[in-house]
Amino acid sequence: MKSNKKINYIVKTTECKKNNKNLFIAAILAIFLGIIGIHRFYLNRKVSGFTFLMISIFSLNFGSGNLATLIVFISIIEGMVYLFKGIFSFKNKTKNKENMNKKNINTPEMKKIEYSDKDIVKIKEEKIKMGKKEDVNDLEIIDISNIKTKSIPKENDFLNIFKTNWIKILTIPYERSIMKVTQVKEETLKLYEKLCIFLDKELKNNKSSLNKEIKRIESEVLYYDNILYTIYCISEGHVTKVYSGTYDYYDPEYSYKILNEHLGENLKDKLFIKAQEFEKDISPPNRDTLDQFNLTENGLSRKWWDNDGQLRSSRKFSSDELNILNATPARTTIVWDIYGVKEQIITLYLEIWQVISNGLNKNIKWKNKNILKDIVDGKYIYFDDYNNGKILSSLIKIAENTIREFLPGTQILNINNQQNNIKKYLPEEIVDDINTKKIEYTEHINDEKLIEILNCMIEKDPSDWKLKVERILIDETNKRIRFLIDYKEDENFIKIAKEIIKKSDDENLLLLCLYEIEKGQKLSQKNAKVLKNIIHNNNISIYEDIIKSKEELSLELFNRLEELKNPIRKKIELDMGKVELSKKELNKTVEIVKEYIDDEASKEGTKENNLKQETVETKCDDKLEFKHMNFLKLLLDIEFMKIEEAKKIAMENDNLLNAFISDVNQELYEYIQDQTVIIEDDIIKIDDFYVDMVKELILNEQ
């Protein structure tokens, strides 16, 4: 193994043993005769011994004796060192002998041969007196014909017999409190055993073994010789790192240094690599371990940017991304408690860093290129950020503010200082790329993603009714009513309804909100006017009846209210008995006319001409004047009209669409007695049943 060939002034214990020198003798010679260097000659350090002798003679004979006094002082100190080394060496030998007696390593138990009851084994035992040999004739023949045969163990069985139990021979002088956790203790022992087996195998490849090295270290080292405990501490460091994510509980760096001193750097490096490989075999944390290490439910260490581990479970982060996030100073604003918002901020923040990383490979003049590379490579800690322009804290705050800008109900941050920081710290080209990335990112956030974020925000703060308003208004038209009804039990529903009335022009939403408000209080003049423009005049009384019933919001109620936007078509019920009676009277009249048709032909002809003349005069006298004649003509010509076109015509008549259609139907109702102009599938047209009647009225008007 690794040997130290450097010659030290103080002679080591191993060198004394090698040269068969006694430390106690060396100590006595140094204390009493050190002035002439006798102890140095005894320890085979003849050059220094001769030097001591010459300096002492010269100083005593030709000088003031100060140098001789100094040599005496040095020799006394050296003698005390050898004295203590001798004492420690003696104690260590005693301890090693006791340990060797207790361990009994590699000592297989011998099994007695068992014979059957029929076996005749007769051996005459006699005590052999001093100087006499045993008489061969005194021995009887042994019958072994009935001895049971047993198979010879395989090679692997022999190996198992001599296999070292590394856990059994481990001595633990000190145990940290974290090892009280059962799972941590068990996993540490498992890893310790694996590392011992690995080291033993590597040493055997070099014609040694771990047991031999243990004995060598115990015989040579005075201050520390428990190399197995060193391996145990290394195992503890790796296990606690797996569970906690850091070496905060125990950093095995010092243990690796001890291993390096005793077994060499090459073997130390191999063990470190092997221990990292074995980390993946460590069992997932159980409940006690989760609690002890304050881990998330999925066994991850808690980070300020992902305290519950949900983000790392839903997305895979690269090592560079984790390095950046772990080096970033923590943000404590309320938006970081909202998963959907936090996810967007971190995603944008990492995309900004991707722009920076790509720029590091470009031929651009950088001011702090090495620091930025250290951040990406994980060689940067967050508190260094304050000494390097606060680049990390500036970038994360800018990313947060970018997300805040499109979120409802969130305060916009003042980021002037942060923008100035990145301009000083980063090249102008990179700053422009970052600003472009911010714009592109926000443009790609669609309504679906925004709804997801709003749901997270509402879940975090259910009392924020303004968020619920935004949640309703951002959704598709056909889903808004359902979400509004879902909030009917909300204590702030009236506030939600009033805010929707201010922000929305969706008549269906307005109608439902106005209904719920009017159930509990009188509408303001402005809201009453809005309601009047939505509900047809003829249906006001029906609406008032519904209000009096105070029916709760539901889809069925909404469907009934929606029908009130247009005139309700009246149904005419015919009395079939009267119809039959009219038919009989008509038949009688026809028979009477036939009887007189021949005699009164000329008179009837004259009467007919007079009747036609009177009819024409009557039609001329009853000429109709329609206020919306042009609108009806247009509908007859084009058959149907889109709602957008109809709204323009309504606006030209200083009216809303529903009110305008209501006026047209009211004007025609006197003649047709039914709703004539209808809205169907986002188009406006004349009911097919009444098209001919409208044409006749238009022709009559003309």
QUIKARA-V418826 format. One record per residue. N is the residue number from 0. RES is the residue in one letter. PHI is phi in whole degrees, 0 to 359 (* if undefined). Layout:
<<N/RES/PHI> <N/RES/PHI>>
//
This chain:
<<0/M/*> <1/K/294> <2/S/242> <3/N/252> <4/K/266> <5/K/289> <6/I/271> <7/N/262> <8/Y/293> <9/I/283> <10/V/285> <11/K/286> <12/T/298> <13/T/298> <14/E/291> <15/C/297> <16/K/296> <17/K/296> <18/N/268> <19/N/59> <20/K/250> <21/N/264> <22/L/293> <23/F/293> <24/I/297> <25/A/300> <26/A/295> <27/I/295> <28/L/298> <29/A/293> <30/I/287> <31/F/263> <32/L/237> <33/G/295> <34/I/297> <35/I/253> <36/G/76> <37/I/301> <38/H/296> <39/R/289> <40/F/295> <41/Y/297> <42/L/271> <43/N/66> <44/R/252> <45/K/291> <46/V/296> <47/S/293> <48/G/296> <49/F/296> <50/T/297> <51/F/302> <52/L/297> <53/M/293> <54/I/295> <55/S/295> <56/I/298> <57/F/296> <58/S/292> <59/L/283> <60/N/271> <61/F/240> <62/G/237> <63/S/274> <64/G/90> <65/N/294> <66/L/294> <67/A/295> <68/T/297> <69/L/297> <70/I/294> <71/V/298> <72/F/298> <73/I/296> <74/S/294> <75/I/297> <76/I/299> <77/E/298> <78/G/296> <79/M/297> <80/V/299> <81/Y/294> <82/L/295> <83/F/294> <84/K/298> <85/G/297> <86/I/297> <87/F/297> <88/S/296> <89/F/296> <90/K/297> <91/N/295> <92/K/296> <93/T/298> <94/K/295> <95/N/297> <96/K/294> <97/E/294> <98/N/296> <99/M/294> <100/N/288> <101/K/279> <102/K/287> <103/N/52> <104/I/286> <105/N/60> <106/T/246> <107/P/288> <108/E/275> <109/M/270> <110/K/263> <111/K/284> <112/I/281> <113/E/260> <114/Y/246> <115/S/285> <116/D/296> <117/K/278> <118/D/295> <119/I/252> <120/V/240> <121/K/236> <122/I/239> <123/K/278> <124/E/259> <125/E/225> <126/K/282> <127/I/268> <128/K/283> <129/M/299> <130/G/86> <131/K/251> <132/K/262> <133/E/287> <134/D/281> <135/V/296> <136/N/290> <137/D/286> <138/L/276> <139/E/261> <140/I/286> <141/I/262> <142/D/270> <143/I/247> <144/S/290> <145/N/258> <146/I/289> <147/K/287> <148/T/273> <149/K/229> <150/S/287> <151/I/284> <152/P/301> <153/K/289> <154/E/298> <155/N/296> <156/D/293> <157/F/296> <158/L/297> <159/N/294> <160/I/298> <161/F/264> <162/K/288> <163/T/284> <164/N/270> <165/W/294> <166/I/289> <167/K/293> <168/I/269> <169/L/284> <170/T/250> <171/I/250> <172/P/284> <173/Y/215> <174/E/234> <175/R/285> <176/S/296> <177/I/296> <178/M/284> <179/K/286> <180/V/286> <181/T/304> <182/Q/296> <183/V/297> <184/K/298> <185/E/296> <186/E/291> <187/T/295> <188/L/296> <189/K/297> <190/L/293> <191/Y/303> <192/E/296> <193/K/297> <194/L/291> <195/C/297> <196/I/298> <197/F/296> <198/L/298> <199/D/299> <200/K/294> <201/E/295> <202/L/292> <203/K/295> <204/N/294> <205/N/255> <206/K/64> <207/S/219> <208/S/200> <209/L/293> <210/N/297> <211/K/296> <212/E/293> <213/I/299> <214/K/296> <215/R/297> <216/I/294> <217/E/295> <218/S/276> <219/E/259> <220/V/270> <221/L/259> <222/Y/281> <223/Y/202> <224/D/222> <225/N/267> <226/I/291> <227/L/293> <228/Y/294> <229/T/298> <230/I/295> <231/Y/298> <232/C/296> <233/I/300> <234/S/298> <235/E/300> <236/G/299> <237/H/289> <238/V/294> <239/T/294> <240/K/292> <241/V/299> <242/Y/280> <243/S/263> <244/G/88> <245/T/219> <246/Y/264> <247/D/295> <248/Y/283> <249/Y/201> <250/D/265> <251/P/281> <252/E/302> <253/Y/295> <254/S/296> <255/Y/294> <256/K/295> <257/I/298> <258/L/298> <259/N/296> <260/E/294> <261/H/266> <262/L/243> <263/G/99> <264/E/291> <265/N/300> <266/L/290> <267/K/298> <268/D/295> <269/K/296> <270/L/295> <271/F/298> <272/I/297> <273/K/293> <274/A/297> <275/Q/295> <276/E/295> <277/F/289> <278/E/301> <279/K/291> <280/D/272> <281/I/291> <282/S/295> <283/P/299> <284/P/292> <285/N/271> <286/R/299> <287/D/297> <288/T/291> <289/L/302> <290/D/292> <291/Q/295> <292/F/267> <293/N/55> <294/L/268> <295/T/286> <296/E/298> <297/N/267> <298/G/80> <299/L/262> <300/S/290> <301/R/282> <302/K/242> <303/W/297> <304/W/268> <305/D/204> <306/N/293> <307/D/258> <308/G/77> <309/Q/295> <310/L/293> <311/R/288> <312/S/281> <313/S/271> <314/R/219> <315/K/267> <316/F/261> <317/S/284> <318/S/297> <319/D/296> <320/E/296> <321/L/295> <322/N/299> <323/I/295> <324/L/294> <325/N/290> <326/A/274> <327/T/281> <328/P/299> <329/A/290> <330/R/253> <331/T/238> <332/T/290> <333/I/296> <334/V/295> <335/W/285> <336/D/271> <337/I/255> <338/Y/303> <339/G/299> <340/V/289> <341/K/301> <342/E/299> <343/Q/293> <344/I/297> <345/I/294> <346/T/299> <347/L/296> <348/Y/300> <349/L/289> <350/E/291> <351/I/297> <352/W/292> <353/Q/294> <354/V/299> <355/I/295> <356/S/299> <357/N/296> <358/G/291> <359/L/296> <360/N/269> <361/K/268> <362/N/276> <363/I/235> <364/K/279> <365/W/250> <366/K/269> <367/N/225> <368/K/297> <369/N/295> <370/I/295> <371/L/296> <372/K/294> <373/D/297> <374/I/298> <375/V/293> <376/D/275> <377/G/83> <378/K/258> <379/Y/227> <380/I/251> <381/Y/298> <382/F/285> <383/D/289> <384/D/300> <385/Y/288> <386/N/266> <387/N/229> <388/G/78> <389/K/52> <390/I/295> <391/L/293> <392/S/295> <393/S/292> <394/L/293> <395/I/291> <396/K/289> <397/I/296> <398/A/297> <399/E/297> <400/N/293> <401/T/299> <402/I/288> <403/R/299> <404/E/298> <405/F/253> <406/L/267> <407/P/289> <408/G/74> <409/T/243> <410/Q/279> <411/I/278> <412/L/273> <413/N/271> <414/I/242> <415/N/299> <416/N/296> <417/Q/294> <418/Q/294> <419/N/294> <420/N/299> <421/I/290> <422/K/292> <423/K/284> <424/Y/271> <425/L/247> <426/P/297> <427/E/301> <428/E/297> <429/I/291> <430/V/299> <431/D/296> <432/D/295> <433/I/295> <434/N/297> <435/T/295> <436/K/298> <437/K/299> <438/I/295> <439/E/299> <440/Y/295> <441/T/293> <442/E/292> <443/H/270> <444/I/276> <445/N/274> <446/D/298> <447/E/297> <448/K/292> <449/L/294> <450/I/298> <451/E/299> <452/I/294> <453/L/298> <454/N/298> <455/C/295> <456/M/293> <457/I/293> <458/E/296> <459/K/288> <460/D/224> <461/P/296> <462/S/278> <463/D/280> <464/W/289> <465/K/295> <466/L/297> <467/K/292> <468/V/298> <469/E/296> <470/R/297> <471/I/290> <472/L/289> <473/I/280> <474/D/280> <475/E/295> <476/T/303> <477/N/285> <478/K/257> <479/R/298> <480/I/300> <481/R/296> <482/F/292> <483/L/297> <484/I/295> <485/D/297> <486/Y/267> <487/K/297> <488/E/271> <489/D/295> <490/E/294> <491/N/254> <492/F/297> <493/I/298> <494/K/296> <495/I/299> <496/A/297> <497/K/296> <498/E/292> <499/I/295> <500/I/299> <501/K/289> <502/K/261> <503/S/246> <504/D/243> <505/D/286> <506/E/299> <507/N/295> <508/L/297> <509/L/299> <510/L/299> <511/L/291> <512/C/294> <513/L/296> <514/Y/299> <515/E/293> <516/I/293> <517/E/291> <518/K/299> <519/G/250> <520/Q/204> <521/K/285> <522/L/288> <523/S/291> <524/Q/301> <525/K/296> <526/N/291> <527/A/296> <528/K/293> <529/V/298> <530/L/298> <531/K/297> <532/N/286> <533/I/270> <534/I/271> <535/H/294> <536/N/304> <537/N/291> <538/N/254> <539/I/300> <540/S/296> <541/I/295> <542/Y/299> <543/E/296> <544/D/296> <545/I/294> <546/I/299> <547/K/297> <548/S/286> <549/K/52> <550/E/290> <551/E/289> <552/L/296> <553/S/197> <554/L/294> <555/E/295> <556/L/297> <557/F/299> <558/N/298> <559/R/293> <560/L/294> <561/E/297> <562/E/296> <563/L/285> <564/K/290> <565/N/239> <566/P/301> <567/I/278> <568/R/294> <569/K/276> <570/K/258> <571/I/261> <572/E/262> <573/L/267> <574/D/271> <575/M/296> <576/G/295> <577/K/292> <578/V/296> <579/E/295> <580/L/298> <581/S/294> <582/K/297> <583/K/296> <584/E/295> <585/L/294> <586/N/295> <587/K/297> <588/T/298> <589/V/298> <590/E/293> <591/I/296> <592/V/297> <593/K/296> <594/E/294> <595/Y/259> <596/I/293> <597/D/284> <598/D/286> <599/E/249> <600/A/299> <601/S/292> <602/K/292> <603/E/293> <604/G/300> <605/T/295> <606/K/297> <607/E/294> <608/N/295> <609/N/296> <610/L/295> <611/K/297> <612/Q/295> <613/E/295> <614/T/295> <615/V/297> <616/E/294> <617/T/297> <618/K/298> <619/C/293> <620/D/289> <621/D/263> <622/K/304> <623/L/263> <624/E/237> <625/F/255> <626/K/291> <627/H/250> <628/M/300> <629/N/296> <630/F/297> <631/L/293> <632/K/300> <633/L/298> <634/L/296> <635/L/294> <636/D/286> <637/I/260> <638/E/73> <639/F/210> <640/M/219> <641/K/289> <642/I/298> <643/E/299> <644/E/294> <645/A/294> <646/K/298> <647/K/297> <648/I/296> <649/A/296> <650/M/294> <651/E/296> <652/N/265> <653/D/57> <654/N/207> <655/L/281> <656/L/300> <657/N/298> <658/A/294> <659/F/295> <660/I/297> <661/S/298> <662/D/296> <663/V/297> <664/N/295> <665/Q/292> <666/E/292> <667/L/278> <668/Y/298> <669/E/297> <670/Y/255> <671/I/257> <672/Q/62> <673/D/195> <674/Q/285> <675/T/260> <676/V/270> <677/I/234> <678/I/252> <679/E/216> <680/D/54> <681/D/63> <682/I/228> <683/I/243> <684/K/206> <685/I/272> <686/D/309> <687/D/306> <688/F/292> <689/Y/248> <690/V/301> <691/D/296> <692/M/295> <693/V/294> <694/K/300> <695/E/296> <696/L/295> <697/I/295> <698/L/296> <699/N/298> <700/E/296> <701/Q/291>>
//
